[in-house]
Amino acid sequence: MGEGKGSVFAITLLLCIFLIQSEIAQAKVYTVGDANGWTFNVTTWTKGKIFRAGDILVFKYPRMGHNVVAFKNKVAYNWCLKPKNSKVYQTGKDRIKLVKGYNYFICSYPGHCKAGMKIAIKAI
C-alpha cells in the first residue's frame, strides 16, 4: 500500500515540475523599442505583438536621462501622471514581468511622457 502512494506522489511531483517548466519556457523577453530602446515615440512599438502574463519587458535607456514608472491606472497613463506608490525603475536596463490585464509604463521625466515615452500593454 505504501509503495503505491509513493508512486502517485512521484508522478504528481513530476507533473508539477513539467507544468512549471512549460510556463517558464513559454515566457518571452521583449526589448521595448527594439534596437532603439526606451525612448521617445515608442507608443506604436506594441503594435502586432501578443503579450502574455509572465512575459518580460526589458527597458534599455541612458540611466541619467530617463526612467520607467510601472502602474495599472489608465487615467494616470492617459494624462501622463505618476500615481502615488507606483514602482519607479531607473537602472537603464530594467526587467519587468507583465501581469495579467493592462500594464502601463511611462517616463516621468518632465515632458518625456507627453513626447510619446509611454506604452500600454494588455497581457493575456
trRosetta pair geometry for C-beta under 8 A, 3 or more apart (Angstrom, degrees):
i j d omega theta_ij theta_ji phi_ij phi_ji
1 4 6.1 -56 -160 30 34 112
1 5 7.0 29 150 -15 65 105
2 5 5.8 -56 -154 36 37 111
2 6 6.5 39 151 -21 68 106
3 6 5.6 -54 -150 35 35 114
3 7 6.5 36 153 -20 67 103
4 7 5.8 -53 -150 33 32 111
4 8 6.5 32 153 -18 65 105
5 8 5.7 -53 -148 36 34 112
5 9 6.3 36 152 -20 65 105
6 9 5.6 -54 -149 36 31 112
6 10 6.3 32 153 -20 65 106
7 10 5.7 -53 -146 36 32 111
7 11 6.3 30 156 -17 65 106
8 11 5.9 -55 -146 38 30 109
8 12 6.2 31 154 -19 64 108
9 12 5.7 -57 -146 38 29 112
9 13 6.2 31 155 -21 65 107
10 13 5.7 -54 -147 36 29 113
10 14 6.4 29 154 -17 63 106
11 14 5.8 -54 -148 37 31 111
11 15 6.3 34 153 -21 64 106
12 15 5.7 -55 -148 36 30 113
12 16 6.5 32 153 -19 64 104
13 16 5.8 -53 -150 34 31 111
13 17 6.5 30 153 -17 64 105
14 17 5.7 -54 -148 37 33 111
14 18 6.3 36 153 -21 65 106
15 18 5.6 -53 -148 35 31 114
15 19 6.4 30 155 -18 65 105
16 19 5.8 -55 -148 36 31 110
16 20 6.4 28 155 -16 65 106
17 20 5.9 -56 -148 38 30 109
17 21 6.2 29 155 -18 65 109
18 21 5.8 -58 -146 39 28 110
18 22 6.3 25 158 -18 65 107
19 22 5.9 -54 -144 36 29 108
19 23 6.5 30 155 -19 63 105
20 23 5.8 -56 -152 34 31 110
20 24 6.4 28 153 -15 65 107
21 24 5.7 -57 -148 39 32 110
21 25 6.0 32 155 -21 67 109
22 25 5.6 -52 -141 38 32 113
22 26 6.4 32 158 -22 63 108
23 26 6.0 -60 -150 34 28 109
23 27 7.2 40 151 -34 61 96
23 54 6.7 -107 169 -145 94 168
24 27 6.0 -44 -159 11 36 113
26 52 7.2 -38 135 82 106 156
26 54 7.5 53 90 99 90 137
27 52 7.3 -133 -114 83 57 111
27 54 4.4 -105 -100 136 110 100
27 55 5.5 179 -160 -94 75 42
27 56 6.4 63 159 -13 114 89
28 52 7.4 98 17 35 98 102
28 55 4.9 -7 57 -129 77 104
28 56 7.4 -146 101 34 43 71
29 55 7.3 -179 -80 -170 29 73
29 56 4.6 -13 -112 68 75 109
29 58 6.3 37 178 -22 97 113
30 49 7.1 65 -114 -164 148 151
30 51 7.6 -64 -7 -104 149 100
30 55 6.5 28 -2 164 106 117
30 56 7.1 172 26 89 65 56
30 57 5.5 -25 71 -111 97 62
30 58 6.8 -171 91 20 43 79
31 34 5.9 92 89 -118 101 27
31 35 7.9 69 106 -60 135 29
31 37 7.1 -58 166 -103 104 57
31 58 4.7 -35 -105 70 64 109
31 60 6.3 -4 -159 1 106 116
32 37 7.0 45 86 -168 75 41
32 38 5.1 39 94 -79 119 83
32 42 6.5 50 161 176 96 141
32 45 6.4 90 -166 117 64 157
32 57 5.4 43 -49 -175 106 104
32 58 6.6 -159 2 78 79 49
32 59 5.1 -2 34 -98 131 66
32 60 7.5 175 55 20 81 69
32 105 7.7 -83 -118 95 158 156
32 119 6.7 -143 -147 3 121 155
33 36 4.4 -97 161 80 107 89
33 37 4.8 -1 83 101 132 12
33 38 5.6 -170 0 -70 136 30
33 39 5.7 108 -141 22 159 85
33 42 4.7 -56 -85 -124 101 121
33 45 5.4 -78 -85 -97 44 153
33 60 7.7 -124 60 53 114 86
34 37 8.0 -87 78 -45 33 33
34 45 7.0 -166 -9 -143 86 112
36 39 5.4 -93 150 28 102 132
36 42 7.4 -165 98 -96 122 99
37 59 7.5 84 -173 -175 82 49
37 60 4.0 -92 -128 85 114 91
37 61 5.5 164 149 -74 122 61
38 42 6.5 -36 -143 -51 46 170
38 59 4.3 30 -47 -162 142 87
38 60 6.1 160 5 60 89 41
38 61 4.1 -63 68 -51 104 118
38 66 6.1 -178 113 122 110 154
38 68 6.6 -67 -154 -75 161 108
38 107 7.2 137 157 -65 110 115
38 117 7.2 71 169 -156 80 98
39 42 5.9 127 63 -51 56 115
39 61 6.7 166 -66 -111 67 101
39 66 7.7 -115 -100 -61 48 158
39 117 6.8 -91 153 -107 22 101
40 112 7.1 -121 -88 -154 85 72
40 115 4.8 -43 -134 129 114 108
40 116 5.2 76 -175 69 68 100
40 117 5.3 -56 -99 -59 50 93
41 44 7.5 -13 167 17 75 98
41 115 7.4 -63 -42 148 69 75
41 116 4.1 36 -82 110 41 151
41 117 7.9 -15 -5 -64 32 58
42 45 4.9 -14 -178 -14 75 127
42 116 6.4 143 22 141 55 92
42 117 6.2 50 22 -123 109 49
42 118 7.6 157 68 43 94 26
42 119 6.1 -62 115 -57 101 107
43 46 7.7 -50 172 15 42 101
43 116 5.2 -100 -14 -159 108 88
43 118 6.2 17 -87 75 95 69
43 119 6.1 -180 -119 -95 48 64
44 47 5.2 -11 -178 -13 74 123
45 49 8.0 -1 139 0 64 136
45 119 6.5 -51 55 -102 108 132
46 49 5.5 -104 -166 44 53 114
46 51 7.6 -43 -148 -27 103 124
46 119 5.7 135 -37 -161 120 113
46 120 7.4 -96 9 71 165 52
46 121 5.8 -157 -121 -95 139 84
50 124 7.2 -31 -178 19 93 122
51 55 5.3 -121 -158 43 80 151
51 98 5.7 -135 166 -154 119 178
51 121 5.1 12 32 180 165 115
51 122 6.9 145 60 82 111 43
51 123 4.6 -74 121 -101 102 72
51 124 7.2 132 88 11 58 73
52 55 5.2 112 59 -30 68 107
52 98 7.2 130 93 82 34 130
52 123 5.7 71 175 -166 12 89
52 124 5.7 -48 -111 65 65 73
53 98 5.8 -131 -123 109 40 89
53 99 5.7 14 -134 -165 99 29
53 100 4.0 -28 -70 -62 137 73
53 123 4.7 116 -66 139 57 123
53 124 7.1 -113 -13 90 83 27
54 97 6.4 -21 -140 -167 30 105
54 98 6.7 -37 30 65 23 83
54 123 7.9 155 19 -179 53 136
55 97 7.4 149 80 -152 34 59
55 98 4.9 9 60 24 84 123
55 123 6.6 -158 30 -126 108 119
56 95 5.5 -7 -173 -170 116 95
56 96 7.0 144 -157 71 63 36
56 97 5.6 -35 -98 -94 71 62
56 98 7.5 -143 -80 -3 22 82
57 95 7.4 159 79 -153 46 45
57 96 4.9 -19 59 62 97 91
57 97 8.0 -178 17 -84 74 15
57 98 6.6 86 -19 -51 102 95
57 105 7.5 -125 112 -43 159 159
57 121 7.6 -175 -65 -3 140 165
58 93 7.0 -14 -170 -169 96 65
58 94 7.2 161 -154 84 47 49
58 95 5.5 -14 -100 -99 73 73
59 68 4.7 70 105 -60 175 147
59 89 6.8 113 57 98 138 138
59 93 7.5 171 81 -145 59 18
59 94 4.4 -2 51 57 106 99
59 95 8.0 -158 19 -69 73 29
59 96 7.0 28 -10 1 110 112
59 105 7.5 -157 -81 -179 137 147
60 92 6.8 31 -154 164 50 64
60 93 5.8 19 -106 -105 73 66
61 65 6.6 -128 158 75 99 97
61 66 4.2 -55 150 58 146 131
61 68 7.8 148 20 -45 137 96
61 92 5.5 -124 73 -136 60 65
61 107 8.0 -171 -158 -99 173 127
62 65 3.9 39 84 22 114 121
62 66 6.4 99 60 12 71 92
62 92 6.3 -36 177 -124 12 118
63 90 6.7 81 -162 162 75 73
63 91 6.6 -48 -117 168 104 26
63 92 3.6 -63 -73 -45 78 128
65 109 7.4 -37 164 -53 46 169
66 92 7.9 110 63 -103 90 69
66 107 4.9 -58 -157 -133 95 131
66 109 6.0 -100 -120 -4 49 133
66 112 6.5 148 -121 -149 89 159
66 117 7.0 -132 -136 -172 123 148
67 88 5.8 5 161 -173 134 94
67 89 6.3 160 -175 81 80 53
67 90 4.4 -29 -119 -94 102 88
67 107 5.9 129 58 -144 58 72
67 108 5.9 -32 69 36 117 88
67 109 6.6 134 17 -36 90 91
68 88 7.4 150 81 -159 49 49
68 89 4.3 -11 61 58 100 108
68 90 7.5 -167 26 -69 68 47
68 94 5.3 -131 34 52 140 157
68 96 7.1 -132 129 -32 144 141
68 105 5.6 -18 -164 -164 96 109
68 106 7.8 140 -153 73 49 30
68 107 6.7 -41 -90 -89 43 65
69 82 5.2 -85 -159 -124 166 98
69 86 5.3 51 -177 124 99 131
69 87 7.1 153 -156 83 53 50
69 88 5.2 -19 -101 -103 78 73
69 89 7.7 -166 -75 21 31 72
69 105 6.8 150 72 -153 50 54
69 106 5.1 -22 56 63 104 79
69 107 7.2 141 7 -114 91 16
69 108 4.9 66 -28 -36 136 112
70 86 6.5 179 74 179 45 96
70 87 4.7 -16 56 67 99 105
70 89 7.0 45 -12 -9 106 109
70 96 5.8 178 -79 -148 150 149
70 103 6.9 -22 -157 -172 97 94
70 104 7.3 142 -155 81 48 54
70 105 5.5 -15 -97 -98 67 82
71 76 6.3 -26 98 83 145 141
71 77 7.5 -163 77 -59 103 91
71 82 7.8 151 -20 -154 144 51
71 83 4.9 132 -145 32 159 124
71 86 4.1 -47 -72 -124 116 120
71 87 7.3 172 -67 28 67 73
71 104 5.4 -33 73 70 72 103
72 101 7.2 28 -141 111 112 124
72 102 6.4 115 -151 88 71 87
72 103 7.1 -44 -97 -110 68 43
72 104 6.6 151 -107 17 17 100
73 76 3.9 51 101 16 118 115
73 77 6.5 169 96 -17 62 84
73 83 5.0 110 19 -58 146 143
73 86 8.0 -93 15 -83 115 122
73 104 6.7 -88 56 40 49 147
74 77 5.4 -54 -149 35 35 116
74 78 6.3 35 155 -21 69 104
74 102 6.5 8 -71 125 99 159
74 104 6.8 176 -94 -59 45 142
74 120 7.6 51 -121 -128 81 135
75 78 5.8 -52 -147 35 31 111
75 79 6.3 6 160 4 65 112
75 81 7.7 -12 120 40 74 125
76 79 6.3 -72 -143 53 27 95
76 80 7.9 -87 166 89 57 4
76 81 4.2 -101 -147 72 77 96
76 82 7.1 109 -177 -90 122 6
76 83 4.7 -58 -96 -51 168 96
76 86 8.0 -170 136 -60 159 145
76 104 7.3 136 82 107 94 154
77 80 7.6 21 -175 -74 28 37
77 104 4.0 -104 -82 -152 130 144
77 106 6.6 -177 -127 -45 66 118
77 118 6.5 147 -162 178 84 133
77 120 5.9 84 172 -83 153 110
80 106 6.0 158 -138 -151 67 150
80 113 3.6 150 -139 109 112 134
80 114 5.3 -62 -37 -57 169 75
80 118 6.8 -121 -103 -53 85 149
82 86 5.9 -134 -176 44 75 136
82 88 7.7 21 -157 -81 129 110
82 106 7.2 -134 -84 76 75 125
82 108 4.6 30 -69 -115 132 131
83 86 4.5 104 67 -43 85 116
88 108 7.0 -54 -120 17 114 138
89 94 3.9 63 159 -112 145 150
89 96 6.9 -113 -36 -63 155 115
90 94 7.8 47 -12 -59 15 124
91 94 5.4 135 44 -67 101 75
96 105 7.6 148 68 -93 162 131
98 103 5.3 -111 -137 -21 84 158
98 121 6.4 -82 -121 111 128 132
98 123 4.1 151 150 -72 126 151
99 103 6.4 134 43 -78 74 111
99 123 6.5 147 88 59 27 141
100 123 5.6 -117 -113 98 33 99
100 124 7.1 19 -137 -172 84 16
101 122 6.9 -65 173 -145 28 71
101 123 6.6 -3 42 55 31 82
102 120 6.4 -16 -162 -172 103 96
102 121 7.2 145 -153 81 53 43
102 122 5.4 -31 -92 -97 65 73
102 123 8.0 167 -90 17 16 72
103 120 7.5 155 80 -159 50 48
103 121 4.7 -19 61 66 99 95
103 122 7.7 171 17 -89 74 24
103 123 6.1 37 -8 -10 118 111
104 118 7.4 -3 -174 -173 85 101
104 119 7.7 178 -150 92 47 49
104 120 5.3 -12 -106 -109 77 77
104 121 7.8 -178 -78 25 34 67
105 118 6.5 172 94 -152 58 58
105 119 5.2 3 57 55 103 84
105 120 7.8 -172 26 -78 68 36
105 121 7.6 19 3 3 107 105
106 112 7.7 132 170 100 82 97
106 113 4.3 12 -166 -107 115 120
106 117 6.7 89 -163 109 60 77
106 118 4.2 -6 -106 -106 78 102
107 112 3.9 -63 95 119 120 137
107 113 5.7 -168 60 -61 67 71
107 117 4.0 -22 19 127 120 130
107 118 7.1 -121 13 -66 69 68
108 112 7.4 17 60 54 8 118
108 113 6.9 16 -96 -35 36 120
109 112 4.4 61 68 -11 91 133
111 114 5.7 -69 -153 49 46 108
111 115 5.8 42 153 -21 79 112
112 115 5.7 -65 -149 40 29 108
112 117 4.2 -35 160 43 90 142
113 116 7.9 155 179 23 30 9
113 117 5.5 -87 -90 69 36 82
113 118 4.9 52 -147 -49 82 119
